[in-house]
Amino acid sequence: MARIALEGVAKVYPDGTEAVTDLNLAIDDGEFMVFVGPSGCGKTTALRMVAGLEDISRGTVTIGETVVNGVPPKDRDVAMVFQNYALYPHMTVFDNMAFGLRLRKTDKAEIDTRVRKAAQVLGLSELLERKPRNLSGGQRQRVAMGRAIVREPQVFLMDEPLSNLDAKLRVQTRAEISRIQADLGVTTIYVTHDQIEAMTMGDRVAVIKKGVLQQAAPPQELYDRPANIFVAGFIGSPAMNMVEARIEREGDVLWAGFGSVKVRIANEVAAERPALAAYEGRSVVLGMRPETIEDAALAADAPADRRLRTRVDLREALGSEVLIHFSIDAPPVQTEDTKELARDLGAPEPIEGKASQGRSTFVARLDPRTEARERADIDLVIDTTRLHFFDPDSGLGIYDDAKGG
């Protein structure tokens, strides 16, 4: 096992394209670190530089006590698991798992011990004589993991290993990978574009956009205290609702107004975000998670300064919850971050110059007891203790100082 450190790491291709920019990140011994971001953001390139499969243009990569910039991949003591499994179809499970050890001329008895031990950990003991064509997708992925485990490397590197599995198998296999990594305690970097996968698996998650690290933190911290608009919008499903709002003060109370709605900012929120006071009389980006909006009919004694009335455009009943889509007569947020998020989702970007006349679309996650119906009016309540605020120019979260943080 080993600590990994990336210091000022960059990748610039001959045509001038910079895929990774000044990446600084330390991954602790035994930590499960997930790289997440939109397709093409540079997360796989960063992984491949750690593996030695991509040259490093600037900076250093250290594994353990060794700077590995000039070290060949085979000498870095890392094992990779890819999305396509790369199993040899003519070999049994045992032989696939043992192949790398045989290339290293490991003792036959040692190979047998390692393969059978890994097979037991992975639940493959009964499948060692089968060939890949007789295995399910999840079983094939476990064989690919077994091939990495038997090498007993310092570091596991996993590049979207679950992307070829169906939804049910993805859930099952990600739980297995998390369990195995925790049991083995091997330092792991895991690349995915799926933020749910990232949040459920990582000890920490590094969010990357256009080759630049946005934030690296435990999953709950990313969710509760996003560094900027991009992290706030990328982490969470459904995504955070965002709208342009204006901060006003009346006596000792701060208010956020958007469209015809005006809500009182909870005192504890103002106290936790002292920098918000500097935005009095100014516009901010106001963020609300879908679960912070509830059906007023199910919220006892909700005050008027937390309510809004709207019409349900779409209702999605999911059994344990109901999602409703509605719109607010306030302009949608137009920043580089929100445009990048829209592109990642394949959604149309707001048209320049028409934002002031637009409406913002919101999603609320309601209790399944709600009687909300499509094309019917509804009164909603906002939990103002869980509001988020961002600077509209820098995109940074408004927390302890004017620069965020």
Residue, then its C-alpha position, 0 to 999 in steps of 0.5 A: m500500500a502507498r500514498i499517492a501525490l500529484e503535484g502541479v500535474a498537467k497534460v498538454y498534447p502536441d496540438g496545444t490541448e491541455a487535458v489536465t491543468d496543475l492538478n494538486l491532490a494527495i491520496d492517503d494510504g488505503e484511501f478510496m479516491v473517486f475522480v468524477g466529472p463530465s465526459g472529456c473532463g480529464k479524469t481518465t487522463a489523470l489516472r493514466m498519468v498515475a499508471g504511466l500510460e500517459d506522459i506527464s507534461r508538467g509536475t510530479v506523480t509520487i507513489g509511496e516515496t518514489v517520484v514515478n515520472g520516468v518509471p515504466p508502467k510495469d515497474r510502478d506496482v499498480a494494477m488497473v481494472f478497465q471497463n472492457y474486462a480484457l479477459y482471454p476468452h480461451m482461458t479459464v477463470f483461474d488462468n486469466m487471474a494467474f496470467g500476470l503472475r506467470l509472466r513474472k515467473t511466480d512460484k506455481a504454489e504461490i500462484d495457486t494460493r493467491v488465485r484461490k484466496a482472491a477467488q474466495v474474496l470475490g465469490l469466484s471459487e466455484l467458477l475457476e474452471r469456467k471460461p469467460r463466455n460462460l460468465s455473466g457481466g458482473q462475474r467477468q468484472r470480478v475476474a478482472m478485479g481478481r487478476a488485479i488483486v492477485r498481484e498484491p499491488q500498492v495501488f488499484l487504478m479503476d477506469e469506469p469498470l462498471s460502465n458495461l453493466d446493466a443498472k441492477l448489476r452496477v448497484q450490486t457490483r459497486a457494493e462488492i468493489s467497495r467491500i473488497q477495497a475496504d477489506l484489502g485496504v489498497t490505495t485506490i483511484y476510481v474514475t467514473h462519470d456517474q456522480i451517484e457511483a462516486m458518492t456511494m463509493g468514495d472516501r473522498v471525491a475529486v470533481i474535475k471540470k475541463g481538466v481543473l480540480q474543482q473540489a476534493a472532499p468527502p461525499q457529504e461535504l461536497y453535497d452540503r458545502p459545494a465549493n462552487i456552482f459547478v460542484a453544486g449542480f453536478i453533485g446530487s440527483p435530481a440536480m440542485n435548483m438554481v435561480e437568480a435572487r436578490i439579497e435584502r435586509e429588513g432590520d435584523v433579517l435577511w431576505a432572498g427575493f426571486g421573481s414574485v417569491k420572497v423568502r426569509i433566510a434562516n438566522e442560522v444560515a446567515a450566521e454560518r455564512p457571514a460573507l452573505a452580509a456583503y451581498e445586501g442589495r446585490s444579486v446572488v445565485l440561490g440554490m435549493r436541493p429538491e428535498t428542501i421543498e415540501d408540500a405545504a399541506l404536509a408541513a405543519d404550521a409552515p410560516a408564510d415567509r417560507r411558502l410559494r404557490t405554483r402549478v405542477d407541470l409534471r409529476e413523477a411517482l417513484g414509490s418512496e417519493v414523488l418528484i414534481h416539476f414546476s416553474i418560477d417567474a425568475p430568470p434562469v442562471q446563466t454562467e459558464d458553470t451552468k452552461e457546462l452542466a447543461r451540456d453534460l446533461g444534453a439540455p438546451e442552454p439559455i438563450e443569451g439576452k433573453a434570461s431576464q424574460g425567462r422562467s426557471t424550472f425547479v424540481a421538488r422531492l415530495d413525500p409520497r402522501t402528497e396529493a399534487r397533480e399535474r396542471a393543478d396549483i400547489d402550495l410549497v414550503i422551502d426549508t430555508t435552513r438549507l439554502h445555498f448561495f453563490d457569487p454570480d461572477s466567480g461562481l464560488g460558494i458564499y461562506d466565510d468570506a467574499k471569496g467563498g470557502 
